[in-house]
Amino acid sequence: MPRSTGIGTLDRATPGIQDADVFSDLLFGHLPRADQRQWARAYMRGLLFTQGRKSMRRLAESVSSSPTAWYSLQQFISGSSWKWEPSRTELARWVERRASVRAWTVAFAVSPKRGGRSACVHRRFVASSGRTVNCQLGTALFLSCPGANLPVDWRLYMPSEWGEDETLRRGARIPRDVVPQPLWQDALDLVEKMLTVTSGPPAPVVADLSDTDDVGPAVARLEAMGCGFVLAVRPGTKVVAERRPDVQRIHPARPRETMHTADELLGSRRDRNHYTATVMGPEGVFRHVPVLSALFRLSGKRSHDTDQGVYRLFTQPVPEGRGTDLLWMTNLAHQRLDELLELALLHTSATNTVNCLDNRFELLDFAGRSFPGWHHHMTLASAAYAYARLTQHGELPLPTAREKHEYARAGV
């Protein structure tokens, strides 16, 4: 790596640089070539300590005075073939050693793109913006800790047209074993991988699967993995009401199994419960939140006398005219609703973290087109964010007014 000299460049005398280099070596020490390990340190330094926009040229200028440094840095990210999986494994274990992980939260990251050559780019409707955009869609697994959501692994969604076009695949350097599959399978692949990484029992999985037509296969796979979960589901999900014990005692002749959609079940006065949950809000202040809840079984699963196969559905009622809130189902049916609601809120918090990552480390502005380049950038940006949140060096700037407003709305 060219020697770092000149005004405005970073060198080992910069406060925090040496500790950041040690962290980089921990995550990227497996890289086979010394120059690769040097450029990993350089990219991490640039992400953590460069002020303002973090384009490839600005990152290179901050760590080296060589006019060709940006090309070498770009080659390391987009052109090199180094493996990112060992770095993500080490990152997850590093986070687990330093933070109390409450949940494994899955969130999606939409990266708008121009043209059709960037890996897995496609057009899709984005509900949050109400528009159809040309984009890449990433799925992230966050280790959700008190006050922070830290991304440790990623998948890049592949639409069907990319699975069939060999010219597109070769141009983006997509491996042969990467094939199109439903988005929920990308999410659960991340969970399954995390099971092999974690040093403890699985944390509850939090994910929004409300775009999934049939949540049954995802539920079955999570239960086969031994995971507790809190999943957002479609309002039209077919469910069988599990009659409340007090109603069953009063009306024993009524059939116990009644088919509903999820939103119908929560609208049924007979089968739902009202509850006021107490959750931690902005600035560490507790707030009271109304919750509707009901017990149910999924359609197609026969009812038994045991609690096996019984789930809880819950949501926050929204005043008329203000849209609808997500409907959540969980197999942690006997856990306190306060705790379940806090888990559900982690999804909004993780989505806000994607925005923070983009603002601070330009997560979604990666200009490269290759599949490995996307994964390399996501790995380094995730590592830089985790380091900034869990150490005293490389501090993140204070949240913007807009971010504060988003966090307040989410109750995080």
N, C-alpha and C positions, 0 to 999 in steps of 0.2 A: 504494500500500500504506500503511495507517495507520502513523503514527510509532511506533517501538518504544520505549516508556517504561515505567517501573514496575518494581517488584521482581520478579525472576524472569524478565524478558524478555531476549531476545538482541538485541544491537545491534552496530554495527561495532567497538566497543571490545573485544568478547569475543575472546579469543585464537583465531586461526584463521578467524574469520568472513570477513575480507576475501579470503583465499585461496580459501575455499569459494565465495564469490561469483564470483570469477574463473573457477573451474571450472564453476559453473552457467552463466555467460554463454557459455563455450565450447560447452557442450552444447545450450543452449536459446536462443542468440542468434538463431536463425532464426525464432523466434516473431514473428508480425507486429505484435503490440501490446505497448506498453511495460508495461501492467499484467500481461500474461501472463508476461513476463520477470521482473517483480518477484515474482509469486507462485511462479514456479519457484525463485527464490532463497530465498524464505521457506520453501517446502516442504523444500528441501535443507537449509537451516539447521536446521529442526525435526528432521528425521531424524538429522542428524549430532550435534546438541548437546543435544537435549532428553533429560533423564534419565527413566527409567521408561517407563510405557506411552505409546505414541505414537498415541493417538486423534486424530481430526481437531481436536477442541476443544483438546487439550493442545498439539498442534503450533501451532495458531493463538495460544494464550495465550503460548507461549514466544517468538513473534516479533512480537506486537503487543498493545497494550493495548486495542484496540477490541473491544467486545463482539460485533460482527458479523464479525470477521475470520474466524472459523471457517466462516461461510457463504460468504464470498468464496473461501476456500481450497478448500472442498468444490466450489464451482462450477468452479474452475480444473481440478480433477482429474476430476470426474464429468460436468460439464455442458458444458465447453468442447470445441471440435472440433479442437484443434491436433494437428499430425502428430507422431507419436513416432519414425518411422523415421529422420529425419535425426539426432536426438539419439542413437539407438542406434549409428548409423554412426560418429559422432564419438566415442562412448564406446569402441567397439572399437578405433579407431585410437589413441586416447589410451592405452589399456591396452597395445597393441602397442609404443608408443614407450617404455614404462616397464618392461616385463617381458619375459622370455624365454618365449614361448608353446610349451609342449611338445605340446599336443593341443587339439583342439576336442571337448569332452565334452558329450554330451547327457544331461540328467537331467529327471525329471518332478517336478512339485510339485502335491500334492493339497491343495485348500483346502476343508474342510468348510463347508457352507452350510445355512441354514434356508430353507425355502420353495422355490418353483420359478421365481422371476422373475429371479434373477441370471443374467447372460449365460452361456449354455451349461451351466447347472447340470444334473446328471443323477445317477443312482444307478449306482455301480460297486463291484465288489469290489476292496479294497485289500489286497494280499498281506501287506504289512508289518504291518498291524494285524489281519489275519484277519477283517475285517468288511466288510459292504457299507454304504457311506456315501453321503449326498447331498452332492455336491461339484462344484467346478470342477477341471479338470485342465489345468495349464500345462506346456508343454514349453520348456525353457531350453537355450540354447547357452552353455556356459562356455568361456572361454579359460583353460585349465589351465596355470598357471605354477608354478615351484618354491615350494611352501608355500602356494599360494592357487589357488582356482578362482573366476573372476570372470564372472558372467553378463552377457552383452551383448545378447542378443536372446531374444524369447519368441514363442510361439504359444499360443493358447487352443483346446483341443480342442473341436470341435463334434460332438455326437452327432447321429444321423440325425433325431431328432424335432425338433431345432432348425432343421434345414434345410428342413423342410416347413411349419412353423407361422409364418405371416406375422405373427400377433399377437404372438407371443413375440419375433420378430426386431425388429419395430418398437419394442416396449417396451424392448428392450435396446440399440437403435440399432446393430444389426449390419449392416455394409455388404453390398450385394448380391453382391459378388464373393467373400465368405467362405462357403464351402460345406463340408459334411461330407466328410471323407476319413480314411483309416486313420492311426493315430497315427504310424506310421513315416514316412509322407509329410510330416507336420508336421515331424518331426525332420530329414528330408533337405532340406526347403524352407529350414530355418535354415542348413544347411551350404551349400546353393547360394547363398543370400544372402551368406554370409560370404566366398565366393569372389570376389564383386564388391567386397568391402570391404577385404580384407587387402592389405597392401603386399608380401607375400612369397608363397612357395609354400604350398600347403595343408598344414596340420598333420594328423597322423593323427586320424581321427574315432573317438571312443570312445562307444558307445551300447549300451543294453540293449534288444535286439529279441526277447527271449525270449517275448513275448506274440504275436509275429507267426507265423502259420501257415506261410507260405512266405517265407523270407528271400531267395529268388532275385531278385525284382525290386529289392529294396533294394540287394543286392550289385551288380547290373548298373548301377543308377543311380550308385552311388558310384564304380564303376570308370569309367563314362563321364565322370564329373567329374574323373577323375585323382586320386582320394583313396586314400591308404592308410587302413586301418580295423582296428579291434578291436571285434567285435560279440558280445554275448551272444546265444545262440541256444537254441531249444527242444531238450531232450534227444532228442526224436523226429525231429529234422531228418534227412532222407534224404541220406546221403553215400556216396561211393564211395572205398574205401580206396586210397590211393596207396602201393603196397608199398614198404617200406623197402629201400634198395639192398642191405643185407647179406642180408636174407631173399630177395630176388630172385636173388642170386648163388647161394645155397645151394639154393633150390628154383625153378629157372628154368622148370619145367614148370607150376607153379601159375599160374592166371589172375591177371592183375594187377588186374582190376577186380572187387571184391566189394562188394555192397550192404550197408550197415549203417545203423542209426540212429546219431546222434552219440554217445549214451551207450554203445552197444554197441561202437563203434570204440575208445573210450577204455578199455573193459573187455577188449579183445582183447590178450592177451599178445603175439600175433604181430605186430600192427600198431602198438602204442604204444611210446613211450619213457618211461623214468623220468628225471627231471632234478631237480637241486637248484638253485633260483634264489636269488640273493642280492639282496635288495631293501632299500631304506631304510625302517626302521620308525620307531616313535614316538621322539621326542627325538633324531632324527638317528642312531639306532643301526642298524647293518646287522643283518639277520636272514636265516636260511636257511629256504627254503620249498620243500617237495616239490611237483613239478609232473608231471602226466601229459600227454603230447603225442602227436599223430599227424598225418601228412599225409593230405590227402584232396582229392577233387574233388566238387563238388555234383552230385547226381543230375540227369540230363538233359544234362549237359555231357560231350561225348565226350572220351575221353582222347587225348592227343597225346604225342609224344616230348619236347616242350619243357616248360618249367616253367610256361608260361602256363596259368592256370586252376587251379593247385595252391594249396591253402590249408592253414593249420595250425589244428588244434583243440587247445585246452589247457584245463586246469582244475587247481585245487588239490584233491587227494583229501581227503575229510572222514571222520573216524572214524565207524564205524557207530553209528547212533543219534543223530547230531548234524545230521541234515538233509542237504542237498546244496548244493554250491557251484555258481555259474553256469558254464556251458560257453561258452567264447569261441572264435570263429573269426577269423582274420586273413588278409589277402592279403600281409602282411609276413612271408611264410613262412620266410625265411632270416635274419630278425633274431633277435638273441639272446633267449632265453626270459626272461632277467632283465628286459630292456627291455620285452618284451611284457606281462609280469605287472605291471610298474609302470604301464604304460598302462591295463591293466584295472582296477587298484586306483583309478585316478582317478575311475571311476564312483561308487564308494562315497564317495570324498572329496567329489565334487560333490554327492551326495545329502545328505551331512552339512552342506555349505554351505547348502543350502536350509533346513535346520533352524536354522542359525546366522542366516541372513537373517531368518527368522521371529522368532527370539528377540530380535534386535537392532533390526530395522526393521519388525516385524510384517508381513512380506511376505504372509502368507496370511490376514491378518485384515482385508483391505480390505472395507469395508462397502457400497461402491457396487454398483449393479446393472448399469451400462451396460458395453458392450463397450469403448468408448474409455476409460472410467474405469479399467477393469482394466489396460489397456495403459499408460495414463499412470502409474498407481501403480507398476507393475512396472518401468517405465523409470527413474523417480526413485529407487526403492529400490535398483535395481541400480547406478545411478550413485553413490549414497551409499555403498554397500558397497565399490565399487571405490576410491573416493576414500579411504575410511577405511583400506583395506588398503595402498594404495600411496603414502600421504603421511604426514607426521608429525602432521597435524591431524585432528580428528574421530576419534581413536583408538577402536577397538572395546574394550569391556571385556574382561578376561581370560575365556577359556572357562570355562564352568561345569564342575563335576565330571562331570556326565553327558556333556557334549560331549567332555571329555578321554577318557572311557571309550569313546565311540563312535569317536573318532579312533584310539585305541589298537587297537581291534578291527579297524579298517580298514587299519591299518598306514600311516597318514598322519600 
